[in-house]
Amino acid sequence: MGGFAEILAVVMAGLIILIPVSGLTARFLFKPRRSPVDIAQIQQQLTLLAEQQEELAAELHRLKEAQEFQARLLERPQGNETL
C-alpha cells in the first residue's frame, strides 16, 4: 500500500500544476482572433453609426425648433376670428 500512496501523491502534484496550465492554454487557444479585415469593417460600421447619430441629433434639434414655433403660434392672439 505504500507504493499506492506515493503514486497518488505524484499524480496529485502533477494535477496541481497541469490544471492551471491547461486552463491558461485553453483560454488563449479559444480566444477569438480578429483579422485586420474584421477590424476595418468594425471601424467602418462605427463611423457609419456616428454619422447616423449626428443626423438624428440634427433632426431632433429641427423638430424641437418646429415644436417651439408651433407653440408660439398657438399662444399668439388670433384677433378677428369671425369674418
C-alpha positions as CSV (number, residue, x, y, z in Angstrom):
1,M,0.0,0.0,0.0
2,G,2.9,2.4,0.5
3,G,3.6,2.4,-3.3
4,F,0.0,3.4,-4.0
5,A,0.2,6.4,-1.7
6,E,3.4,7.6,-3.4
7,I,1.9,7.2,-6.9
8,L,-1.2,9.1,-5.7
9,A,0.9,11.9,-4.3
10,V,2.8,12.2,-7.6
11,V,-0.4,12.2,-9.6
12,M,-2.0,14.8,-7.4
13,A,1.1,17.0,-7.5
14,G,1.2,16.8,-11.3
15,L,-2.5,17.7,-11.5
16,I,-2.0,20.7,-9.3
17,I,0.4,22.0,-11.9
18,L,-1.3,20.7,-15.0
19,I,-4.8,22.0,-14.4
20,P,-3.9,25.7,-14.2
21,V,-1.5,25.4,-17.1
22,S,-4.1,23.7,-19.3
23,G,-6.7,26.3,-18.3
24,L,-4.5,29.2,-19.4
25,T,-3.7,27.4,-22.6
26,A,-7.3,26.8,-23.3
27,R,-8.1,30.4,-22.5
28,F,-5.7,31.7,-25.2
29,L,-6.5,28.9,-27.6
30,F,-10.2,29.5,-27.7
31,K,-9.9,33.3,-27.6
32,P,-11.5,34.8,-30.7
33,R,-9.0,36.5,-33.0
34,R,-9.8,39.5,-35.1
35,S,-8.3,39.8,-38.5
36,P,-7.4,43.2,-40.0
37,V,-10.4,42.9,-42.3
38,D,-12.7,42.5,-39.3
39,I,-11.2,45.4,-37.5
40,A,-11.6,47.7,-40.6
41,Q,-15.2,46.5,-41.1
42,I,-15.9,47.3,-37.4
43,Q,-14.3,50.8,-37.7
44,Q,-16.4,51.4,-40.9
45,Q,-19.6,50.4,-39.0
46,L,-18.7,52.7,-36.1
47,T,-18.1,55.6,-38.5
48,L,-21.5,55.0,-40.1
49,L,-23.2,54.8,-36.7
50,A,-21.5,58.1,-35.6
51,E,-22.8,59.8,-38.8
52,Q,-26.3,58.5,-38.2
53,Q,-26.2,59.7,-34.6
54,E,-25.2,63.2,-35.8
55,E,-28.1,63.2,-38.3
56,L,-30.6,62.1,-35.6
57,A,-29.3,64.8,-33.3
58,A,-29.7,67.4,-36.0
59,E,-33.2,66.1,-36.8
60,L,-34.2,66.3,-33.2
61,H,-33.0,69.8,-33.0
62,R,-35.1,70.8,-36.0
63,L,-38.1,69.1,-34.5
64,K,-37.7,71.0,-31.2
65,E,-37.5,74.2,-33.1
66,A,-40.6,73.4,-35.1
67,Q,-42.5,72.5,-31.9
68,E,-41.5,75.7,-30.2
69,F,-42.6,77.7,-33.3
70,Q,-46.0,76.0,-33.3
71,A,-46.3,76.6,-29.6
72,R,-45.7,80.3,-30.2
73,L,-48.3,80.4,-33.0
74,L,-50.9,78.9,-30.7
75,E,-50.1,81.4,-27.9
76,R,-50.5,84.4,-30.2
77,P,-53.9,86.1,-30.0
78,Q,-55.9,85.5,-33.2
79,G,-57.7,88.8,-33.5
80,N,-60.7,88.7,-35.7
81,E,-61.9,85.1,-35.7
82,T,-65.4,85.8,-37.2
83,L,-65.2,87.3,-40.6
